[in-house]
Amino acid sequence: MSKQIDIKKIHSKIQLMKNTAEELEQLGKNFPALSRNMVRILASLKMLEINISDVVNLERDN
């Protein structure tokens, strides 16, 4: 009884999180703690994006 993973939905949510983090980074330019934390979050999101985008691209190619 395994559940299917909706990789496209995961990819979409990661993109949404990335866009939100980028916006917050821009809004926080004069708020150093926010800006620094957004840079860290974006780095983590980039790793997720790399892992997920590989799978999404494989699905598109097939």
C-alpha positions as CSV (number, residue, x, y, z in Angstrom):
1,M,0.0,0.0,0.0
2,S,2.4,2.7,-1.1
3,K,1.4,6.2,-1.8
4,Q,2.4,8.0,-5.0
5,I,4.6,11.0,-4.7
6,D,3.4,14.0,-6.7
7,I,6.8,15.3,-7.7
8,K,5.3,18.1,-9.9
9,K,3.4,19.5,-6.9
10,I,6.5,19.3,-4.7
11,H,8.5,21.1,-7.4
12,S,5.8,23.8,-7.6
13,K,5.8,24.3,-3.9
14,I,9.6,24.6,-3.8
15,Q,9.4,27.3,-6.5
16,L,6.7,29.1,-4.5
17,M,8.9,29.0,-1.4
18,K,11.9,30.2,-3.4
19,N,10.0,33.2,-4.8
20,T,8.7,34.1,-1.3
21,A,12.2,33.8,0.2
22,E,13.6,36.0,-2.6
23,E,10.9,38.6,-2.0
24,L,11.6,38.6,1.7
25,E,15.3,38.9,1.1
26,Q,14.6,42.1,-0.9
27,L,12.2,43.5,1.7
28,G,14.7,42.8,4.4
29,K,17.7,44.6,2.9
30,N,17.6,47.1,5.8
31,F,16.9,44.3,8.3
32,P,20.2,42.3,8.4
33,A,19.0,39.3,10.4
34,L,16.1,38.8,7.9
35,S,18.3,39.2,4.9
36,R,21.0,36.7,6.3
37,N,18.4,34.1,7.1
38,M,16.7,34.4,3.7
39,V,20.1,33.8,2.1
40,R,20.4,30.6,4.2
41,I,16.9,29.5,3.4
42,L,17.6,30.1,-0.3
43,A,20.7,27.9,-0.1
44,S,18.6,25.1,1.4
45,L,15.9,25.6,-1.2
46,K,18.5,25.4,-4.0
47,M,19.5,22.0,-2.8
48,L,15.9,20.8,-2.8
49,E,15.4,22.4,-6.2
50,I,18.4,20.6,-7.6
51,N,17.2,17.2,-6.3
52,I,13.6,17.6,-7.4
53,S,14.2,19.3,-10.7
54,D,16.3,16.3,-11.8
55,V,13.4,14.0,-11.3
56,V,10.9,16.5,-12.9
57,N,13.1,16.8,-15.9
58,L,13.4,13.0,-16.2
59,E,9.6,12.7,-16.1
60,R,9.3,15.4,-18.8
61,D,11.8,13.6,-21.1
62,N,9.9,10.3,-20.9
